[in-house]
Amino acid sequence: MAGAGSPESTATALSPTSAPAPQDPNGGVPDAASASYASGARVLTIGIASTGIFTFLYLATASHVLDPASYSRISLCWAIMFVILSVIYRPVEQLLSRTIADRRARGLHGHPLRIPALIQFGFASLFLIVALAMRPQIEQGIFDGSSALYWILVTGVLAYSASYFARGWLAGHERFALYGGLVFLESTSRFLFALGVAVGIASGQGAVGLGMAVAPFASLCVIPFAFSRLRVAAPSGVPAADAASEGPAHAEIEEAAADLSLKRGAGFAVSVVGIMLAEQTLMNAGVLIVAVKEGTKAGLTVGITGFVFNVLLIVRAPLQLFQAVQTSILPHLAGLEARESAEEFHRAIRVTVRVIAAFAGAVAIGLLAIGPSVMTAVLGKKGFHYGRFGLAIVGVGMGLHLVAGTLNQAALARGRNVLAAVAWLSAAALFVVFVAAPAIHSEVTRVEVAYFTATLVLSGLLWAIYRRGPAAAGARKRRF
């Protein structure tokens, strides 16, 4: 594959006359296609690996330069913001990525953007209305009177709408170098604000939190590179009134060209909203429940909210790193499903799950051996003690979470988005009930065990969905 930002790759991604990827006689994907996917995933991995490091450094630096109460408020702002982002914007990113990849596999390269844009605008508008209506509750009840954190939350969430839309477009076109650049700029610009406080240029939670609002604007600096060589010319004899109607004039392609209605796009997006809400519940509800049970102000004062947040950084950092695989695997699997390359589809899942198992095993062993000392040195105690067995349990749960994420992408590519959403929401409900119930005295241990249990159940449910295979033929024709 040509470089993700090269003229060759741009022409391939956008030319309406480009042919679909060739197939071998057995319906498989040729070696060149597999090599292209692997190369793109490697490029993206480098960018997101760096992103994971800078995100961890941002939070670790904030933990050291702020007092426990201020860091806990930053932790809450982070948790709330990324719950919202994942719930209202990731669905459109996934919709764009899957739709564009599926159409490219069929030889179509003019892609419908109006419906995803309408859905994205609707979600952003709904957030703004709710945020303005609930300003007193958010500002006073959650941020302890900090108007700066309130406006950081509102500004950041609105700005990320453009960033996530761009991610979906880039992923669907396999422009992984630019995707990696986008998230890298986001994380490094955010880290600079915490670094500025550490070296004395600025001070306070407002300066640290400002990085969360500025980061999405900085990430959009890659967009001119994505569109600088955009050239879309209609093929002779084919109307090109809009991107949604371009393509070769045979029946199957015509059907695929018109298959993204508002109803279908919204249906897919709603399913992914449920999935994203459930995933963010697993990652952030523990922090929020602990804060509420302690009494929001009391929880912030003693720093237990920030401590629980730090424990779950074991989950956040690898999950952000693994976005490289998840981002590239959905368009890859959608293309394989469109070409009916079943063996390559299964192979991609097997390889990914084996890599995850090896990684999670190494993390769990490392946490058992040196986890408490490393966590204390990097993030501080915040008045509590890191238990090695609890950290190891979270490490195993992280591996199960990554496996679930992989199987989830397979479900989305196969049109099993509704069943996947049910699985995620069931696991999230189990997690919330476990954390809220006083079954285990220690709140930190309760969150750790609840996370492991929920991810174990989730991965089992998604494995059962994977074993069922693709959706029925009628449903597959209605894919997005």
The 8 nearest C-alpha neighbors of each residue, nearest first, counted from 0:
[[1, 35, 2, 8, 38, 34, 31, 3],
 [0, 2, 8, 7, 3, 5, 4, 6],
 [3, 1, 5, 4, 0, 8, 7, 176],
 [2, 4, 174, 176, 5, 8, 175, 1],
 [3, 5, 2, 176, 174, 8, 177, 6],
 [6, 4, 2, 7, 8, 3, 9, 1],
 [7, 5, 9, 8, 10, 4, 228, 1],
 [8, 6, 10, 5, 9, 1, 11, 2],
 [7, 9, 11, 1, 10, 5, 6, 3],
 [10, 8, 6, 12, 11, 7, 13, 5],
 [9, 11, 7, 13, 8, 12, 14, 6],
 [10, 12, 8, 9, 13, 14, 7, 17],
 [13, 11, 9, 10, 172, 8, 14, 108],
 [12, 14, 10, 108, 11, 9, 15, 231],
 [13, 15, 16, 10, 17, 11, 231, 108],
 [16, 14, 108, 17, 109, 13, 107, 233],
 [15, 17, 14, 234, 18, 106, 108, 246],
 [18, 16, 14, 15, 106, 11, 19, 108],
 [19, 17, 106, 16, 20, 105, 107, 21],
 [20, 18, 106, 104, 105, 21, 17, 103],
 [19, 21, 104, 18, 22, 32, 106, 105],
 [22, 20, 19, 23, 29, 28, 18, 32],
 [23, 21, 28, 26, 27, 29, 24, 20],
 [22, 24, 27, 26, 25, 29, 28, 21],
 [25, 23, 26, 22, 27, 28, 21, 29],
 [26, 24, 23, 27, 22, 340, 28, 342],
 [25, 27, 340, 23, 24, 22, 339, 28],
 [28, 26, 340, 23, 25, 22, 343, 29],
 [27, 29, 22, 32, 23, 340, 30, 343],
 [30, 28, 31, 32, 23, 22, 27, 33],
 [29, 31, 33, 32, 34, 28, 35, 27],
 [32, 30, 34, 29, 33, 35, 0, 28],
 [33, 31, 35, 34, 30, 29, 28, 36],
 [32, 34, 30, 36, 35, 31, 37, 29],
 [33, 35, 31, 37, 32, 36, 38, 30],
 [36, 34, 32, 0, 38, 33, 37, 31],
 [35, 37, 33, 39, 34, 38, 40, 32],
 [38, 36, 34, 40, 39, 35, 41, 33],
 [39, 37, 35, 41, 40, 36, 34, 42],
 [38, 40, 36, 42, 41, 37, 175, 35],
 [39, 41, 43, 37, 38, 42, 327, 44],
 [42, 40, 44, 38, 39, 43, 37, 45],
 [43, 41, 39, 44, 40, 45, 176, 38],
 [42, 44, 179, 40, 175, 46, 41, 323],
 [43, 45, 323, 41, 47, 46, 42, 48],
 [46, 44, 48, 43, 42, 47, 49, 41],
 [47, 45, 179, 43, 49, 44, 48, 183],
 [46, 48, 50, 44, 49, 320, 45, 179],
 [49, 47, 51, 45, 320, 50, 46, 44],
 [50, 48, 52, 47, 46, 51, 53, 45],
 [49, 51, 47, 183, 53, 48, 52, 186],
 [52, 50, 54, 48, 49, 320, 53, 316],
 [51, 53, 49, 55, 50, 54, 56, 48],
 [54, 52, 56, 50, 55, 51, 186, 187],
 [55, 53, 57, 51, 56, 52, 186, 50],
 [54, 56, 52, 58, 53, 57, 59, 51],
 [57, 55, 53, 59, 54, 58, 60, 52],
 [58, 56, 190, 54, 60, 55, 59, 193],
 [57, 59, 61, 55, 60, 56, 62, 54],
 [58, 60, 56, 62, 378, 61, 57, 55],
 [61, 59, 63, 57, 62, 58, 56, 193],
 [62, 60, 58, 64, 63, 59, 65, 193],
 [61, 63, 59, 60, 65, 70, 64, 378],
 [62, 64, 60, 61, 65, 59, 378, 379],
 [63, 65, 61, 62, 197, 60, 66, 196],
 [66, 64, 70, 63, 62, 69, 61, 67],
 [65, 67, 69, 68, 70, 64, 62, 63],
 [68, 66, 302, 70, 69, 71, 381, 65],
 [67, 69, 300, 299, 71, 70, 66, 302],
 [70, 68, 72, 71, 66, 67, 65, 204],
 [71, 69, 73, 67, 72, 65, 68, 62],
 [70, 72, 305, 74, 68, 73, 69, 299],
 [73, 71, 75, 69, 74, 70, 142, 76],
 [72, 74, 70, 76, 71, 75, 77, 69],
 [75, 73, 71, 77, 72, 76, 78, 70],
 [74, 76, 78, 72, 77, 73, 79, 71],
 [75, 77, 73, 79, 74, 78, 80, 72],
 [78, 76, 74, 80, 75, 79, 73, 81],
 [79, 77, 75, 81, 76, 80, 283, 74],
 [78, 80, 82, 76, 77, 81, 75, 83],
 [81, 79, 77, 83, 82, 78, 76, 84],
 [80, 82, 84, 83, 78, 79, 85, 77],
 [81, 83, 79, 279, 85, 80, 84, 78],
 [82, 84, 86, 80, 81, 85, 87, 79],
 [85, 83, 81, 88, 86, 87, 82, 80],
 [84, 86, 89, 82, 275, 83, 88, 87],
 [85, 87, 275, 272, 276, 83, 84, 88],
 [86, 88, 84, 122, 85, 83, 89, 272],
 [89, 87, 84, 90, 91, 85, 86, 163],
 [88, 90, 92, 85, 91, 93, 87, 86],
 [91, 89, 268, 271, 93, 92, 88, 272],
 [92, 90, 94, 93, 89, 88, 115, 95],
 [91, 93, 167, 89, 95, 90, 94, 164],
 [94, 92, 96, 90, 91, 95, 97, 89],
 [95, 93, 91, 97, 92, 96, 98, 90],
 [96, 94, 167, 98, 92, 93, 97, 99],
 [95, 97, 171, 167, 93, 170, 99, 94],
 [98, 96, 100, 330, 94, 95, 99, 93],
 [99, 97, 101, 95, 100, 479, 96, 94],
 [98, 100, 171, 102, 101, 96, 97, 95],
 [101, 99, 171, 330, 103, 97, 102, 98],
 [100, 102, 334, 104, 98, 333, 99, 103],
 [103, 101, 107, 105, 99, 104, 100, 98],
 [102, 104, 107, 106, 100, 105, 101, 108],
 [103, 105, 334, 101, 19, 102, 106, 100],
 [106, 104, 102, 103, 19, 107, 101, 252],
 [105, 107, 19, 18, 103, 104, 17, 102],
 [108, 106, 103, 102, 246, 105, 109, 15],
 [109, 107, 15, 13, 103, 110, 14, 106],
 [110, 108, 242, 245, 107, 15, 243, 13],
 [109, 111, 242, 243, 108, 99, 112, 107],
 [112, 110, 243, 242, 113, 114, 109, 259],
 [111, 113, 115, 114, 116, 110, 95, 243],
 [112, 114, 116, 115, 111, 117, 243, 118],
 [113, 115, 117, 116, 112, 261, 118, 264],
 [116, 114, 118, 117, 112, 113, 91, 119],
 [115, 117, 119, 113, 114, 118, 112, 120],
 [118, 116, 120, 114, 119, 115, 121, 113],
 [119, 117, 121, 115, 116, 120, 114, 122],
 [120, 118, 116, 122, 121, 117, 115, 123],
 [121, 119, 117, 123, 118, 122, 124, 116],
 [120, 122, 118, 124, 119, 123, 117, 125],
 [121, 123, 125, 119, 124, 120, 87, 126],
 [124, 122, 126, 120, 125, 121, 119, 157],
 [125, 123, 127, 121, 126, 122, 120, 128],
 [124, 126, 122, 128, 123, 127, 121, 129],
 [125, 127, 123, 129, 124, 128, 130, 122],
 [128, 126, 130, 124, 125, 129, 131, 123],
 [127, 129, 125, 131, 126, 130, 132, 124],
 [128, 130, 132, 126, 127, 131, 133, 125],
 [131, 129, 127, 133, 132, 128, 134, 126],
 [132, 130, 134, 128, 133, 129, 127, 126],
 [131, 133, 129, 130, 134, 128, 135, 127],
 [134, 132, 130, 136, 131, 135, 129, 137],
 [133, 135, 137, 131, 136, 138, 132, 130],
 [136, 134, 138, 137, 139, 133, 140, 132],
 [135, 137, 140, 133, 134, 139, 138, 141],
 [138, 136, 141, 134, 140, 135, 139, 133],
 [137, 139, 142, 144, 135, 149, 136, 134],
 [140, 138, 144, 143, 136, 135, 137, 142],
 [139, 141, 136, 137, 143, 138, 142, 135],
 [140, 142, 137, 143, 139, 138, 295, 136],
 [141, 143, 138, 145, 144, 139, 72, 140],
 [144, 142, 139, 141, 145, 140, 138, 296],
 [145, 143, 139, 138, 142, 146, 140, 141],
 [146, 144, 147, 142, 148, 143, 138, 149],
 [145, 147, 149, 148, 138, 144, 150, 142],
 [146, 148, 145, 150, 149, 205, 151, 209],
 [149, 147, 151, 146, 150, 145, 152, 205],
 [150, 148, 146, 152, 147, 151, 138, 153],
 [149, 151, 153, 152, 147, 148, 154, 146],
 [152, 150, 148, 212, 154, 149, 153, 155],
 [151, 153, 149, 150, 155, 154, 156, 148],
 [152, 154, 150, 156, 155, 151, 157, 149],
 [155, 153, 151, 157, 156, 152, 212, 150],
 [154, 156, 212, 158, 152, 157, 153, 151],
 [155, 157, 159, 153, 158, 154, 152, 84],
 [156, 158, 154, 159, 155, 160, 123, 153],
 [159, 157, 155, 160, 156, 215, 154, 161],
 [158, 160, 162, 156, 215, 161, 157, 163],
 [161, 159, 158, 163, 162, 157, 164, 88],
 [162, 160, 164, 159, 163, 158, 165, 219],
 [161, 163, 159, 165, 160, 164, 215, 219],
 [164, 162, 166, 165, 160, 161, 92, 159],
 [165, 163, 161, 167, 166, 162, 92, 160],
 [164, 166, 168, 162, 163, 167, 169, 161],
 [167, 165, 163, 169, 164, 168, 170, 178],
 [166, 168, 92, 96, 95, 170, 164, 165],
 [169, 167, 165, 171, 166, 170, 95, 96],
 [168, 170, 174, 166, 172, 167, 171, 173],
 [171, 169, 173, 167, 172, 96, 168, 166],
 [172, 170, 96, 100, 99, 168, 173, 169],
 [171, 173, 169, 170, 174, 12, 168, 100],
 [174, 172, 170, 175, 171, 169, 39, 3],
 [175, 173, 3, 169, 172, 176, 177, 170],
 [174, 176, 178, 43, 173, 177, 39, 179],
 [175, 177, 179, 3, 178, 174, 42, 43],
 [176, 178, 180, 179, 175, 174, 181, 221],
 [179, 177, 175, 181, 180, 176, 169, 166],
 [178, 180, 46, 43, 176, 177, 181, 182],
 [181, 179, 177, 183, 178, 182, 184, 176],
 [180, 182, 218, 178, 184, 179, 183, 221],
 [181, 183, 185, 184, 179, 180, 186, 218],
 [184, 182, 180, 50, 186, 185, 181, 46],
 [185, 183, 218, 187, 181, 182, 186, 188],
 [184, 186, 214, 218, 182, 183, 188, 187],
 [187, 185, 189, 183, 50, 188, 184, 54],
 [188, 186, 190, 184, 189, 185, 53, 183],
 [189, 187, 191, 190, 185, 186, 214, 184],
 [188, 190, 210, 186, 214, 187, 191, 192],
 [191, 189, 57, 187, 193, 192, 188, 186],
 [192, 190, 194, 188, 189, 193, 195, 187],
 [191, 193, 195, 210, 194, 207, 190, 189],
 [194, 192, 207, 196, 190, 195, 191, 61],
 [193, 195, 191, 197, 192, 196, 190, 198],
 [196, 194, 192, 200, 193, 198, 197, 201],
 [195, 197, 201, 202, 199, 193, 194, 198],
 [196, 198, 194, 195, 199, 64, 193, 60],
 [199, 197, 195, 196, 200, 194, 201, 193],
 [198, 200, 196, 201, 197, 195, 202, 194],
 [199, 201, 195, 196, 198, 202, 197, 194],
 [202, 200, 196, 199, 195, 206, 203, 198],
 [203, 201, 196, 206, 199, 204, 200, 207],
 [202, 204, 205, 206, 207, 65, 201, 196],
 [203, 205, 207, 206, 208, 69, 73, 65],
 [206, 204, 208, 203, 207, 209, 147, 148],
 [205, 207, 209, 204, 208, 203, 202, 201],
 [208, 206, 193, 204, 192, 205, 209, 210],
 [207, 209, 205, 210, 206, 211, 204, 73],
 [210, 208, 206, 212, 211, 207, 205, 151],
 [209, 211, 189, 213, 208, 192, 212, 214],
 [210, 212, 209, 214, 208, 213, 189, 155],
 [213, 211, 155, 151, 209, 210, 214, 154],
 [212, 214, 210, 216, 211, 215, 209, 217],
 [213, 215, 185, 217, 189, 216, 211, 188],
 [216, 214, 218, 159, 217, 213, 158, 185],
 [217, 215, 218, 214, 219, 213, 158, 220],
 [216, 218, 214, 215, 219, 220, 185, 184],
 [219, 217, 185, 181, 184, 215, 220, 216],
 [220, 218, 221, 217, 222, 216, 162, 181],
 [219, 221, 218, 222, 217, 223, 181, 216],
 [222, 220, 219, 224, 223, 181, 177, 218],
 [221, 223, 225, 224, 219, 220, 226, 165],
 [224, 222, 226, 225, 227, 221, 220, 219],
 [225, 223, 227, 222, 221, 226, 4, 228],
 [226, 224, 222, 223, 227, 221, 4, 177],
 [227, 225, 229, 223, 228, 224, 222, 230],
 [226, 228, 224, 223, 229, 225, 222, 230],
 [229, 227, 226, 230, 9, 6, 225, 224],
 [228, 230, 226, 227, 231, 9, 13, 225],
 [231, 229, 228, 232, 13, 14, 10, 9],
 [230, 232, 14, 13, 229, 233, 15, 109],
 [233, 231, 230, 234, 15, 14, 239, 16],
 [232, 234, 239, 235, 15, 231, 237, 238],
 [235, 233, 237, 16, 236, 232, 15, 246],
 [236, 234, 237, 233, 238, 232, 16, 239],
 [235, 237, 234, 238, 233, 248, 239, 247],
 [236, 238, 235, 234, 239, 233, 245, 246],
 [239, 237, 240, 236, 245, 233, 244, 234],
 [240, 238, 241, 245, 233, 237, 244, 242],
 [239, 241, 238, 244, 242, 245, 243, 233],
 [242, 240, 239, 243, 244, 245, 111, 109],
 [241, 243, 109, 110, 244, 111, 245, 239],
 [242, 244, 111, 110, 241, 245, 256, 109],
 [245, 243, 242, 241, 256, 239, 257, 246],
 [246, 244, 239, 242, 109, 243, 238, 256],
 [245, 247, 107, 248, 15, 244, 256, 252],
 [248, 246, 249, 252, 253, 245, 237, 107],
 [249, 247, 253, 246, 250, 252, 237, 251],
 [248, 250, 252, 251, 247, 253, 254, 246],
 [249, 251, 253, 252, 254, 248, 255, 247],
 [252, 250, 254, 253, 249, 255, 256, 248],
 [251, 253, 255, 254, 250, 249, 256, 247],
 [252, 254, 256, 250, 251, 255, 249, 248],
 [255, 253, 251, 252, 256, 257, 258, 250],
 [254, 256, 252, 258, 253, 257, 251, 102],
 [257, 255, 253, 254, 258, 244, 252, 243],
 [258, 256, 254, 255, 259, 243, 253, 244],
 [257, 259, 255, 256, 260, 254, 479, 477],
 [260, 258, 479, 264, 257, 263, 261, 111],
 [259, 261, 263, 262, 264, 258, 114, 257],
 [260, 262, 264, 263, 265, 114, 259, 266],
 [263, 261, 265, 260, 264, 266, 259, 267],
 [264, 262, 266, 260, 265, 261, 259, 267],
 [263, 265, 261, 267, 266, 262, 259, 260],
 [264, 266, 268, 262, 263, 267, 261, 269],
 [267, 265, 263, 269, 264, 268, 262, 270],
 [266, 268, 270, 264, 265, 269, 263, 271],
 [267, 269, 265, 90, 271, 270, 266, 272],
 [270, 268, 272, 266, 271, 267, 265, 273],
 [271, 269, 267, 273, 272, 268, 420, 417],
 [270, 272, 274, 90, 268, 273, 269, 275],
 [273, 271, 269, 86, 275, 270, 274, 90],
 [272, 274, 276, 271, 270, 420, 275, 277],
 [275, 273, 271, 420, 277, 272, 276, 423],
 [274, 276, 86, 278, 272, 277, 85, 273],
 [277, 275, 86, 273, 279, 274, 278, 272],
 [276, 278, 280, 427, 274, 424, 275, 279],
 [279, 277, 275, 281, 280, 276, 274, 282],
 [278, 280, 282, 82, 276, 281, 277, 283],
 [279, 281, 284, 277, 278, 283, 282, 427],
 [282, 280, 278, 279, 283, 427, 284, 277],
 [283, 281, 279, 280, 284, 278, 311, 285],
 [282, 284, 280, 286, 285, 279, 78, 281],
 [285, 283, 280, 287, 286, 288, 281, 282],
 [284, 286, 288, 283, 287, 446, 289, 434],
 [287, 285, 284, 289, 283, 288, 304, 308],
 [286, 288, 284, 290, 289, 285, 291, 283],
 [289, 287, 291, 285, 290, 286, 284, 292],
 [288, 290, 292, 286, 287, 291, 293, 285],
 [291, 289, 298, 295, 287, 293, 288, 292],
 [290, 292, 294, 288, 295, 293, 289, 287],
 [293, 291, 289, 294, 290, 288, 295, 298],
 [294, 292, 298, 290, 291, 297, 289, 295],
 [293, 295, 291, 297, 292, 296, 298, 290],
 [294, 296, 290, 291, 298, 297, 299, 293],
 [295, 297, 299, 298, 294, 300, 143, 290],
 [298, 296, 300, 294, 299, 295, 293, 301],
 [299, 297, 290, 293, 295, 296, 300, 301],
 [300, 298, 68, 296, 302, 297, 71, 301],
 [299, 301, 68, 297, 302, 298, 296, 67],
 [302, 300, 298, 299, 303, 297, 68, 67],
 [301, 303, 67, 299, 305, 304, 300, 68],
 [304, 302, 306, 305, 301, 298, 307, 299],
 [305, 303, 307, 302, 306, 71, 290, 286],
 [304, 306, 71, 308, 302, 303, 307, 74],
 [305, 307, 303, 309, 308, 304, 381, 302],
 [308, 306, 310, 309, 304, 305, 286, 303],
 [307, 309, 305, 311, 306, 310, 286, 304],
 [310, 308, 306, 312, 307, 311, 305, 378],
 [311, 309, 307, 312, 308, 313, 306, 390],
 [310, 312, 313, 314, 308, 309, 307, 315],
 [311, 313, 315, 309, 314, 310, 316, 308],
 [314, 312, 311, 315, 316, 310, 394, 317],
 [313, 315, 312, 311, 397, 316, 317, 318],
 [316, 314, 312, 318, 317, 313, 319, 311],
 [315, 317, 319, 318, 51, 314, 312, 313],
 [318, 316, 320, 319, 315, 314, 321, 313],
 [319, 317, 321, 315, 320, 316, 314, 322],
 [318, 320, 322, 316, 321, 317, 51, 315],
 [319, 321, 317, 48, 318, 322, 47, 51],
 [322, 320, 318, 323, 319, 324, 317, 325],
 [323, 321, 325, 319, 324, 320, 326, 318],
 [324, 322, 44, 321, 326, 43, 325, 47],
 [323, 325, 327, 322, 321, 326, 328, 40],
 [326, 324, 322, 328, 327, 323, 321, 329],
 [327, 325, 323, 324, 322, 328, 329, 170],
 [326, 328, 324, 325, 329, 40, 330, 331],
 [327, 329, 331, 325, 330, 324, 326, 332],
 [330, 328, 332, 331, 408, 327, 333, 326],
 [331, 329, 100, 333, 97, 332, 328, 171],
 [332, 330, 328, 334, 329, 333, 327, 335],
 [331, 333, 335, 329, 334, 330, 328, 412],
 [334, 332, 412, 330, 336, 101, 335, 331],
 [333, 335, 337, 101, 104, 331, 332, 336],
 [336, 334, 332, 340, 338, 337, 333, 339],
 [335, 337, 339, 333, 338, 334, 332, 340],
 [336, 338, 334, 335, 339, 101, 333, 104],
 [337, 339, 335, 336, 340, 334, 104, 26],
 [340, 338, 336, 337, 341, 335, 26, 27],
 [341, 339, 27, 335, 26, 338, 343, 342],
 [340, 342, 344, 343, 339, 345, 336, 335],
 [343, 341, 345, 344, 340, 346, 27, 347],
 [342, 344, 346, 345, 341, 340, 347, 27],
 [343, 345, 341, 342, 347, 346, 335, 332],
 [346, 344, 348, 342, 347, 343, 349, 341],
 [345, 347, 343, 349, 348, 344, 342, 350],
 [348, 346, 344, 350, 345, 349, 343, 351],
 [347, 349, 345, 351, 346, 350, 352, 344],
 [350, 348, 346, 352, 351, 347, 345, 353],
 [349, 351, 353, 347, 352, 348, 346, 354],
 [350, 352, 348, 354, 353, 349, 347, 355],
 [351, 353, 355, 349, 354, 350, 402, 348],
 [354, 352, 356, 350, 355, 351, 349, 357],
 [353, 355, 351, 357, 352, 356, 358, 350],
 [354, 356, 352, 358, 353, 357, 359, 398],
 [357, 355, 353, 359, 354, 358, 360, 352],
 [358, 356, 360, 354, 355, 359, 361, 353],
 [357, 359, 355, 361, 360, 356, 354, 362],
 [360, 358, 398, 362, 356, 361, 357, 355],
 [361, 359, 363, 357, 362, 358, 356, 364],
 [360, 362, 358, 364, 359, 363, 365, 357],
 [363, 361, 359, 365, 360, 364, 394, 366],
 [362, 364, 391, 394, 366, 360, 365, 361],
 [365, 363, 367, 361, 366, 362, 360, 368],
 [364, 366, 362, 368, 363, 367, 369, 361],
 [367, 365, 370, 363, 391, 368, 364, 369],
 [368, 366, 364, 387, 365, 391, 370, 369],
 [367, 369, 365, 366, 370, 364, 387, 371],
 [368, 370, 366, 372, 371, 365, 367, 373],
 [369, 371, 366, 373, 372, 367, 387, 374],
 [372, 370, 385, 374, 373, 387, 369, 375],
 [371, 373, 375, 374, 370, 369, 376, 385],
 [372, 374, 376, 370, 375, 371, 377, 369],
 [375, 373, 371, 377, 376, 372, 378, 370],
 [374, 376, 379, 372, 380, 373, 378, 377],
 [377, 375, 373, 374, 379, 378, 372, 380],
 [376, 378, 374, 375, 373, 379, 59, 63],
 [379, 377, 59, 375, 374, 376, 62, 380],
 [378, 380, 375, 381, 376, 377, 374, 63],
 [379, 381, 382, 383, 375, 384, 378, 306],
 [382, 380, 383, 379, 302, 306, 67, 303],
 [381, 383, 380, 384, 302, 301, 303, 306],
 [384, 382, 380, 381, 385, 306, 303, 302],
 [383, 385, 380, 386, 382, 371, 375, 381],
 [384, 386, 371, 387, 383, 390, 374, 380],
 [387, 385, 389, 388, 390, 384, 371, 370],
 [386, 388, 390, 367, 389, 371, 370, 391],
 [389, 387, 391, 390, 386, 392, 367, 366],
 [388, 390, 392, 386, 391, 387, 447, 444],
 [389, 391, 393, 387, 388, 392, 366, 386],
 [392, 390, 363, 394, 388, 366, 393, 389],
 [393, 391, 389, 395, 394, 390, 396, 388],
 [392, 394, 396, 390, 391, 395, 447, 397],
 [395, 393, 391, 363, 397, 392, 396, 362],
 [396, 394, 398, 392, 397, 393, 363, 359],
 [395, 397, 451, 393, 399, 398, 394, 454],
 [396, 398, 400, 394, 395, 314, 399, 393],
 [399, 397, 359, 401, 395, 400, 396, 355],
 [398, 400, 396, 402, 401, 397, 454, 403],
 [401, 399, 397, 403, 398, 402, 454, 396],
 [400, 402, 404, 398, 403, 399, 397, 405],
 [403, 401, 399, 405, 404, 400, 352, 398],
 [402, 404, 458, 400, 406, 401, 405, 407],
 [405, 403, 401, 407, 402, 406, 400, 408],
 [404, 406, 402, 408, 407, 403, 401, 409],
 [407, 405, 409, 403, 408, 404, 461, 410],
 [406, 408, 404, 410, 405, 409, 403, 411],
 [409, 407, 411, 405, 410, 329, 406, 412],
 [408, 410, 406, 412, 407, 411, 413, 405],
 [409, 411, 415, 407, 413, 408, 412, 416],
 [412, 410, 416, 408, 414, 413, 409, 415],
 [411, 413, 333, 409, 410, 414, 332, 408],
 [414, 412, 469, 410, 411, 415, 470, 409],
 [413, 415, 411, 416, 470, 412, 410, 478],
 [416, 414, 410, 411, 413, 418, 417, 470],
 [415, 417, 411, 419, 414, 418, 270, 410],
 [418, 416, 420, 419, 415, 270, 421, 267],
 [419, 417, 421, 420, 416, 415, 422, 464],
 [418, 420, 416, 422, 417, 421, 415, 423],
 [419, 421, 274, 417, 423, 418, 422, 273],
 [420, 422, 418, 424, 419, 423, 425, 417],
 [423, 421, 419, 425, 420, 424, 460, 457],
 [424, 422, 420, 426, 425, 277, 421, 274],
 [423, 425, 427, 277, 421, 426, 422, 420],
 [426, 424, 428, 422, 423, 427, 421, 429],
 [425, 427, 429, 453, 423, 428, 457, 424],
 [428, 426, 424, 430, 277, 429, 425, 281],
 [427, 429, 425, 431, 430, 426, 424, 432],
 [428, 430, 426, 432, 427, 431, 433, 453],
 [431, 429, 427, 433, 428, 449, 453, 432],
 [430, 432, 428, 434, 433, 429, 435, 427],
 [431, 433, 435, 429, 430, 434, 436, 428],
 [434, 432, 430, 436, 431, 435, 449, 429],
 [435, 433, 431, 432, 436, 446, 445, 430],
 [434, 436, 432, 433, 431, 437, 288, 292],
 [435, 437, 433, 438, 434, 432, 439, 431],
 [438, 436, 439, 440, 435, 434, 433, 445],
 [437, 439, 436, 440, 433, 445, 434, 435],
 [440, 438, 437, 445, 441, 442, 444, 436],
 [439, 441, 437, 442, 438, 445, 444, 443],
 [442, 440, 444, 443, 439, 445, 437, 446],
 [443, 441, 445, 444, 440, 446, 289, 439],
 [442, 444, 446, 445, 441, 307, 447, 310],
 [445, 443, 447, 441, 446, 442, 448, 389],
 [444, 446, 442, 448, 443, 447, 439, 434],
 [445, 447, 449, 443, 444, 448, 434, 285],
 [446, 448, 444, 450, 445, 449, 393, 389],
 [449, 447, 451, 445, 450, 446, 444, 452],
 [450, 448, 446, 452, 430, 447, 451, 433],
 [449, 451, 453, 447, 448, 452, 446, 454],
 [450, 452, 396, 448, 454, 449, 453, 393],
 [453, 451, 449, 455, 450, 454, 448, 456],
 [452, 454, 426, 456, 450, 455, 430, 451],
 [455, 453, 457, 451, 456, 400, 452, 399],
 [456, 454, 452, 458, 453, 457, 399, 451],
 [455, 457, 459, 453, 454, 458, 460, 452],
 [458, 456, 454, 460, 459, 455, 426, 453],
 [457, 459, 403, 461, 455, 460, 456, 462],
 [460, 458, 462, 456, 457, 461, 455, 463],
 [459, 461, 463, 457, 462, 458, 422, 456],
 [462, 460, 464, 458, 463, 459, 406, 465],
 [461, 463, 465, 459, 464, 460, 458, 466],
 [462, 464, 466, 460, 461, 465, 459, 467],
 [465, 463, 461, 467, 462, 466, 460, 410],
 [464, 466, 462, 467, 463, 468, 461, 410],
 [465, 467, 463, 468, 464, 462, 461, 469],
 [468, 466, 464, 465, 463, 469, 470, 462],
 [467, 469, 466, 465, 470, 464, 413, 410],
 [470, 468, 413, 471, 414, 467, 415, 475],
 [469, 471, 414, 475, 474, 413, 415, 472],
 [472, 470, 474, 473, 475, 469, 414, 476],
 [471, 473, 475, 474, 470, 476, 469, 477],
 [474, 472, 476, 475, 471, 477, 470, 478],
 [473, 475, 477, 471, 476, 472, 470, 478],
 [476, 474, 472, 478, 477, 473, 470, 471],
 [477, 475, 474, 473, 478, 472, 255, 254],
 [478, 476, 474, 475, 479, 258, 473, 263],
 [479, 477, 475, 476, 414, 474, 258, 263],
 [478, 259, 98, 258, 264, 477, 263, 267]]
